[in-house]
């Protein structure tokens, strides 16, 4: 059974930083592209960042480029989202997800709340 468990969310002031973690089990982690998504109240879930299985290729939403960094430790089955210069508009539930060889994000975590106060 595949499980993705996020942690590290919380309340932070604008301009602050947080690091989210996502631990994976039940899958061959090193074969999956790992992504982060978020969903703000009243909005649809949106893509934030992804890092491929090799750890070399990354992709970011324009809204977070230069502020967020996605990293992964395959030996620890963990993916991170380092968030700097946080803005109130970054407030959302953040989800990690795993995308396998078929090209879709098949597995999702339960999410962790990030709240940025102005």
Wavefront OBJ file of the C-alpha trace (Angstrom):
o trace
v 0.000 0.000 0.000
v 1.449 3.312 -1.090
v 1.545 6.089 1.499
v 2.706 9.669 1.178
v 2.826 11.640 4.406
v 3.447 15.382 4.441
v 4.734 17.375 7.392
v 6.220 20.757 8.180
v 3.269 23.039 7.563
v 2.285 25.785 9.957
v 1.725 29.477 10.483
v 4.431 31.894 9.368
v 4.651 35.640 8.799
v 5.049 37.060 5.327
v 8.690 36.982 4.291
v 9.354 33.908 6.378
v 10.368 30.386 5.432
v 9.118 26.852 5.871
v 10.329 23.444 4.787
v 7.771 20.814 3.913
v 8.659 17.135 3.927
v 6.933 14.174 2.323
v 7.872 10.647 3.274
v 6.923 7.837 0.909
v 6.438 4.137 1.481
v 5.095 1.219 -0.512
v 6.642 2.272 -3.830
v 10.042 2.286 -5.484
v 10.619 5.930 -4.726
v 13.596 6.394 -7.031
v 11.458 5.515 -10.062
v 8.892 8.254 -9.484
v 8.782 11.906 -10.313
v 7.704 13.681 -7.144
v 5.609 16.803 -7.173
v 4.082 19.355 -4.863
v 0.658 20.859 -5.417
v -1.455 23.263 -3.383
v -5.080 24.206 -2.976
v -6.187 27.515 -1.520
v -9.686 28.042 -0.114
v -12.218 28.357 -2.904
v -9.653 27.588 -5.604
v -8.680 24.566 -7.632
v -5.595 22.562 -6.824
v -2.560 23.864 -8.686
v 0.893 22.605 -9.527
v 3.777 24.037 -7.506
v 6.945 22.094 -8.281
v 8.272 18.720 -9.396
v 11.568 16.867 -9.514
v 12.098 13.839 -11.686
v 13.282 10.426 -10.581
v 16.927 11.235 -11.273
v 16.759 14.424 -9.248
v 18.168 16.388 -12.153
v 15.133 17.855 -13.878
v 12.945 20.298 -11.991
v 9.869 22.295 -12.863
v 8.248 25.189 -11.011
v 5.089 27.219 -11.273
v 5.838 30.794 -12.282
v 4.341 32.031 -9.029
v 7.016 30.297 -6.927
v 10.103 30.468 -9.141
v 13.042 31.915 -7.278
v 11.355 31.437 -3.900
v 10.667 27.696 -3.637
v 13.060 24.797 -4.162
v 12.140 21.140 -4.467
v 14.694 18.547 -3.437
v 14.665 14.828 -2.818
v 16.647 12.217 -0.956
v 16.049 8.902 -2.677
v 17.879 6.998 0.037
v 15.384 8.390 2.554
v 12.295 8.124 0.307
v 11.668 11.776 1.028
v 10.922 14.865 -1.011
v 11.160 18.395 0.351
v 9.766 21.776 -0.545
v 11.864 24.654 0.720
v 9.761 27.800 0.750
v 11.318 31.225 1.196
v 9.966 34.776 0.989
v 6.494 33.488 1.702
v 3.510 35.621 0.765
v -0.063 35.569 2.057
v -1.133 34.229 -1.337
v 0.947 31.109 -0.665
v -1.589 30.137 1.993
v -3.003 26.744 1.022
v -3.028 23.066 1.774
v 0.105 21.582 0.234
v 0.075 18.061 -1.163
v 2.859 15.856 -2.390
v 2.241 13.412 -5.202
v 4.071 10.668 -7.071
v 4.045 10.273 -10.833
v 5.035 6.919 -12.244
v 6.026 5.675 -15.704
v 2.483 6.040 -17.056
v 2.798 9.798 -16.696
v 0.063 10.632 -14.217
v 0.202 11.532 -10.547
v -1.249 8.323 -9.203
v -0.527 8.725 -5.508
v -1.293 11.632 -3.213
v -0.721 12.559 0.389
v -3.304 13.973 2.758
v -1.850 17.457 2.724
v -0.361 19.886 5.198
v -1.680 23.378 5.910
v 0.515 26.409 5.272
v -0.780 29.768 6.464
v 1.108 32.981 5.761
v 0.014 36.032 7.728
v 0.480 39.558 6.455
l 1 2 3 4 5 6 7 8 9 10 11 12 13 14 15 16 17 18 19 20 21 22 23 24 25 26 27 28 29 30 31 32 33 34 35 36 37 38 39 40 41 42 43 44 45 46 47 48 49 50 51 52 53 54 55 56 57 58 59 60 61 62 63 64 65 66 67 68 69 70 71 72 73 74 75 76 77 78 79 80 81 82 83 84 85 86 87 88 89 90 91 92 93 94 95 96 97 98 99 100 101 102 103 104 105 106 107 108 109 110 111 112 113 114 115 116 117 118
